[in-house]
Amino acid sequence: MSVLPTSHPPSEVESAVPNGRAAALLEAGLGLAPTGDAVNAFVAQCRHRAAGLGVSEDAYYDLLAAGGSSARSEWIAMSPALTVGETFLFRDAGLWKLMERRLLQSIAGLTQPVWLWSAGCSTGEEAYTLAIVAQRALGGTPFCVLGTDINPNAVAAARVGVYTPWSLRGVDANRVDELVVSGTQTLRVRDDVKKLVRFEVHNLLDEQAYPPAGMASFECIVCRNVLIYMTPAARAAVIERLAASLAPGGVLVLGHGEAQGIPVEPLIVERHDAGVVYRKPLPAQVSKPPRPERPASVRRIGVRDTDRSRAASFGHRATKAAQSRAAQTAAAVTGLDPCHRLLALAAQQARVGNTETAERKAALASAANPLAPEPYVLLAALYAARDAFTSAEAALRRALFLDPACIPALWQLGILYRLTNRNRQAAVTLARLLARLDGLPAEHVALPFDQLTVQELQTLLRAALEQQRD
Ligand SMILES: C[S@@+](CC[C@H](N)C(=O)[O-])C[C@H]1O[C@@H](n2cnc3c(N)ncnc32)[C@H](O)[C@@H]1O
């Protein structure tokens, strides 16, 4: 991609006098350093977008300056013309060797699955390289990769995961078959790698866009050749947010010299032959993972008791029906895999009101299969039952990362939004779930922990959505 606009003749661009307002906006929206070319390209884009929207250029600048969701969409729409997307697989071989031999191993024991983020991934080569290297370095340790970029066209291409041999320049020809499936005219990322990587549009400069994909923390963040185009102030803002998104013990990998002159505290600088990386210190004493706290910041105004009791169904006192269901569960758990056996026992404990035991067993279920979404859903329900909404949401984001169509996770997220007074998001999530249920057999079990059928859940959803409209 070029920093020069293609939709306007050069004479017209040259006549656009770079002005202070355009330069300031360009830095605020995308962090880009206001070079002559960049400002010209931006001014031309603004003219083009303003004409498309049927508003004056001044009004368009006002829209960008106002911020909010319209401005956010505009920055994303303009980004393909303003950013540089140059990338390739295994770019900077020395760094990937360091990743494979040292860095990924150093984070392998922090949590399971290990969460990796390629920020500013362009068409996905870096995110897939990260997955390929992590597969080698982490052995059997489960992991997930998030790839993000502001450019929606690049993200769409990344999701396809098909490249030309140009993307493999510099890679040893003998290794190519090991990395990708060769077609006649293209190279395709292997399915086992592809399923470990998810892509989302995300503007690193947009404060509202954090946490990316709702993921509270990552053990490793790679953000290379992105900050190089930004002003020092924008670099500092992005580094601060990336540092905040790192888990303790996690590592931030930037491009060579991209943090030069920028404060990186509280990260610790680690110097390796292949380059400098930044690590978030572990707390002085790490014992077992802390039980999530009841967040003080979440207001509970307007939460109705009916909502609370429905959402917090795992925290209830034992009823006769629950006890009899528990007996049935005990009989049914034999024959399940370890994760689902533990999960069934956790759900059984939750139903009879032993929430602490249930949480412990659900955490064990998650440890038995860290890539299964269901334990996160049960944990979220248990957290929500004790008003630990932030932890509940983090757990649900993980479940939905692992399976974006997970019915129990969507239900729980919709209910969580209602509990925290985010009614619009609740309505959207519940409507999405209703659409997801469309066409499924009525007697099919939709919420396994509660043995709720598709038909029953549809009834609940329609009622919840109607209430929301009222
Ligand atoms: C030169 S590419 C680098 C790709 C990859 N990281 C690599 O090193 O091969 C820079 C990428 O950063 C993205 N980018 C630029 N500004 C961004 C922003 N504010 N938020 C997210 N991505 C951004 C661009 O769209 C582009 O795809």
The ligand as a Tripos MOL2 file, in Angstrom:
@<TRIPOS>MOLECULE
LIG
   27    29     1     0     0
SMALL
NO_CHARGES

@<TRIPOS>ATOM
      1 C1          4.2500   -2.2790    7.6350 C.3       1 LIG1
      2 S1          2.8620   -3.1670    8.1860 S.3       1 LIG1
      3 C2          3.5970   -4.2590    9.3370 C.3       1 LIG1
      4 C3          2.9930   -5.6360    9.3010 C.3       1 LIG1
      5 C4          3.6530   -6.6300   10.2480 C.3       1 LIG1
      6 N1          3.5380   -6.2090   11.6100 N.3       1 LIG1
      7 C5          5.0850   -6.8330    9.8640 C.2       1 LIG1
      8 O1          5.9730   -6.3480   10.5910 O.co2     1 LIG1
      9 O2          5.3460   -7.5060    8.8710 O.co2     1 LIG1
     10 C6          2.0580   -1.9680    9.2340 C.3       1 LIG1
     11 C7          0.6290   -2.3060    9.5390 C.3       1 LIG1
     12 O3          0.2020   -1.4960   10.6280 O.3       1 LIG1
     13 C8         -1.1480   -1.1470   10.4300 C.3       1 LIG1
     14 N2         -1.4710    0.0540   11.2040 N.ar      1 LIG1
     15 C9         -1.0620    1.3140   11.0030 C.ar      1 LIG1
     16 N3         -1.6190    2.1420   11.9080 N.ar      1 LIG1
     17 C10        -2.3970    1.3730   12.7080 C.ar      1 LIG1
     18 C11        -3.2360    1.6460   13.8040 C.ar      1 LIG1
     19 N4         -3.4010    2.8780   14.2720 N.pl3     1 LIG1
     20 N5         -3.8890    0.6230   14.3950 N.ar      1 LIG1
     21 C12        -3.7340   -0.6330   13.9060 C.ar      1 LIG1
     22 N6         -2.9720   -0.9580   12.8550 N.ar      1 LIG1
     23 C13        -2.3040    0.0380   12.2570 C.ar      1 LIG1
     24 C14        -1.2480   -0.9250    8.9280 C.3       1 LIG1
     25 O4         -2.5680   -1.0240    8.4710 O.3       1 LIG1
     26 C15        -0.3290   -2.0000    8.3860 C.3       1 LIG1
     27 O5         -1.0360   -3.1360    8.0230 O.3       1 LIG1
@<TRIPOS>BOND
     1     1     2 1
     2     2     3 1
     3     2    10 1
     4     3     4 1
     5     4     5 1
     6     5     6 1
     7     5     7 1
     8     7     8 2
     9     7     9 1
    10    10    11 1
    11    11    12 1
    12    11    26 1
    13    12    13 1
    14    13    14 1
    15    13    24 1
    16    14    15 ar
    17    14    23 ar
    18    15    16 ar
    19    16    17 ar
    20    17    18 ar
    21    17    23 ar
    22    18    19 1
    23    18    20 ar
    24    20    21 ar
    25    21    22 ar
    26    22    23 ar
    27    24    25 1
    28    24    26 1
    29    26    27 1
@<TRIPOS>SUBSTRUCTURE
     1 LIG1         1 GROUP 0 **** ****
